[in-house]
Amino acid sequence: MEKLYTLSAVELIEKLKNKEIQVIDVVNSVYDRIDEVEEKVSSFISIVSREKALELAKLSQEKYNNGNFGKLEGIPVVIKDNMVSEGEKATAASKILGNYEGIYDAFVVKKLKEAGAIIIAKANMDEFAMGSTTKTSYVKETKNPWDLDRTPGGSSGGSASSVAAGEGIISLGSDTGGSIRQPASFNGLVGLKPTYGRVSRYGLIAFASSLDQIGPMGKSVEDVALMLSVIEGYDEMDTTSYEIESSNYFEEMSKDIKGLKIGIPKEYFEYELKPEFKKVFDESIEKFKELGAEIVDITLPHTEYAAPTYYIIAPAEASSNLARFDGVRYGYRASEFSGVEDLYIKSRSEGFGDEVKRRIMIGTYVLSAGFYDAYYKQAQKVRRLIKNDFDKAFSEVDVILAPATTGTAFRLDEPKTPVELYLEDVFTIPANMAGIPGLVVPAGKVEGLPVGIQLLGKAFDEKTLFRVGKAFENVVGKMDMAKL
């Protein structure tokens, strides 16, 4: 018998609509899978009780019975633990927020509930979304379901591993410099960083506010498009939210890609890629040619400055955002202190992990008097040049094709310096700097581990990314489930 947790959200909804299965079957299948593999994978920080999920399943089933169901009715969804939901803990995997309980629903959580989704768990992550491994979490270390000795990526590693392991049907992560796309590639998933402003950040615990964006990860392009159609939309609570008319993503995906121009940026191949990894990418280019797309060589001359610029702007914004955690208003407070200044120092020293402290110190330095103009102001000018590069490229092509990562998931015990880990995001950071959407689609395997390609699009043109991604997926096929 088909295991329901292996199916995509779109496939499950079709079966539920046709009364082939019941919502309770879907929920039980996922919870049985959690019981089976969570101890090995460690995807979650907190899990909603099966009893509560089954109560919600009964309500969803009633909606299917009377024909009045939402877009994600009865689908078990996992969200990253930096998204606030009323009455549930939201810790951002940090000791400093270890006891924080949401008093409202984030915009995306509200949208999921309205669509009938059953939120079953909060996923593990790098502390305050700072990292590429999910190892900086204060709570636990998440494993890659494809190889338990390897990283699931970060910072949305738990969101990715949960879907890859069958512990959830679809998930939400957040992407500040590649934190959806890198784990999607490492776990054989489709992952989308939407255009900045398409999805409200209200209720997302901030890392770097001008870069953060919530987005979906799933087993298929259709699942990710479905999730985006649910969570997108204008929100008056987020001043960076755009009022953009929704597209019919599914109608767009039915079109072929003949005549579309796909750009290949030469700068992305100046980085050293393993031959077998490069081979998968070259084969992907040939598949796009066979599909009728025109391959165009393009240049993004400021690509080499993207990572250094990011690691000035992101820490600067982080140091500002995290200043609120002072041991006074909410969050962790040191038990022993002498005076208010000592309270601040001890609460923050004990509450934040090493990586978060490192980025706060970098951010405070580049924003300090005497260094602001030399670093932060200069970085903002370079950021504009990076965006201008993309604007020029998109005047010539419809979509840009690039690697998502420099290789497959690396071993958890592999010694990497902070700088080496920062450079893991070299292919994903430019999209955040420019505010454009990026879609990762599985392209194959190298030594048994998944590899994804990255498609970059014009601002608010996710529909074209889905069209190209779906055409590619139709040829390559969906990635099978990780064998645990």
C-alpha positions, 0 to 999 in steps of 0.5 A, a space after each residue: 500500500 502507498 505510504 501517504 507521507 511520500 506523496 506531495 500536497 497536490 497529490 494528497 489534495 486530489 485524493 482527498 477531493 475524490 474521497 479516496 482517502 481521509 484527512 485522518 489517514 494523512 495525519 496518522 501516516 505523517 505522525 507514524 513516520 515521525 515516531 519512526 525517524 525523528 529520533 534519527 533525524 532531529 528535525 523538530 524543536 517542538 511537535 503538536 500532539 497527535 491528539 490535537 492534530 487529529 481533532 483538526 483533521 476531523 474539522 478538515 474532513 467535514 469541510 471536504 465532505 461539504 465541499 467547502 475546503 481550503 487550498 491546503 485543507 488537511 495537509 500537515 505543514 511544518 514551519 521554521 521555529 522563527 515564525 510566531 504562532 499564538 500559544 506556541 513557543 517560538 525560540 529561533 533555536 536560541 537560549 535567549 528565547 527559550 521560553 518565549 510563547 507567541 501571543 499572535 499569529 504571524 501573517 503566514 501562520 494566519 494564511 496557513 490556518 485560513 487555507 486549512 493547513 494543519 501545522 504539526 511542528 516547529 522545525 529546528 534551525 540555526 540560531 536566529 537563522 545565522 548559519 549554513 548547517 543547523 549546527 548553531 541551534 541551541 537545542 539540537 543538531 539536525 541530520 540529513 535524511 540522505 546521510 545521517 553523517 551529513 548536514 541538512 544545510 541551514 538555516 532552514 535545515 529542519 524545515 528541509 529534513 522534515 519533508 525529505 524524511 516524510 515527517 511533513 508534507 510541505 514546509 516553510 523556511 526563511 531565506 536571508 542569504 540562501 537558507 531555503 535554497 541551500 537546504 533544498 538542494 542538499 535534501 532533494 527538494 524544491 525550494 523557493 525564495 520569493 521576491 522580497 515583499 511578496 510574502 509578509 515578514 510580520 511575525 518572523 523573528 528578524 535576522 536582517 530585515 532588508 534580506 529576510 524572506 519566508 518561502 516554501 519547500 516541498 517535493 514538487 514545483 506544484 507544491 511550492 507554487 501552491 504554498 506560495 499562492 496561500 502565503 503571499 499577499 499584501 499585509 498592512 502590518 509589514 511596511 515592505 509588503 507589496 500589493 501585487 496581483 496573484 498569478 495563476 501559477 498552475 496555468 503558467 506551468 502548463 505552458 512549454 518553455 520554447 523560445 524562453 531565454 535562459 542566461 548562464 552567468 560566467 562569474 558563477 563558474 569562476 568558483 571551483 566546482 567538483 567535476 561530477 557536480 559540474 557534469 550535473 549542471 552541464 547536463 541540465 543546460 542540455 535538457 533546457 536546450 532540448 526543451 526549446 529554451 535558448 541558452 545565452 551567456 551573460 555577465 554579472 560583474 559584481 558577483 565576487 563582491 556579493 558575499 563580502 557585501 552581505 557579511 557587512 549588511 546582514 550582521 549590521 542589521 542583525 546587531 540592530 535587530 538583536 539589541 532588543 534582547 537585553 534581559 529586561 523586557 522578555 527572553 532570557 535573564 541572567 540569574 545573578 548580576 550587579 546593576 543594569 549594565 551587568 544584567 545586559 552583559 550577562 544576559 546576552 553573553 549567556 543567552 546568545 551562541 558563538 555565531 550570533 555573538 560573532 555577527 553582532 560584534 561584526 555588525 556593531 563594528 561596521 555601524 560604529 562611528 568612524 567605520 560606518 562610511 568605510 564599511 556599511 555605506 560602501 556595502 550599500 553602494 555595492 549592493 545597488 551595483 549587484 542589483 543593476 547587474 541583474 536588471 541589465 541581465 534581465 533586459 536580455 534574458 527571461 531567467 538565469 540558471 546557476 548552481 545552488 551550492 558549491 557541492 553536495 551536503 558536507 559531513 557534519 564533522 568536516 572542519 570548516 572555519 566561519 569564513 569557509 561556511 560563509 562562502 557556502 552561500 556564494 551562489 545564493 546571496 546575490 538574489 537576496 541582495 537584489 531582492 529577486 526570486 530564486 527557485 531550486 529544483 532537484 537535478 540529479 545525484 552525485 555519489 548518492 546525494 541530491 544536487 539542485 539547480 537554481 533558477 533566478 527570475 525578475 522581481 515578482 516573476 515567480 510564475 516564469 520560474 515555476 514554468 521553467 522549473 516545472 518543465 525541467 522537473 517533467 524531464 528529470 523527474 521528481 526526487 525520490 524519498 530519502 531511504 532512512 
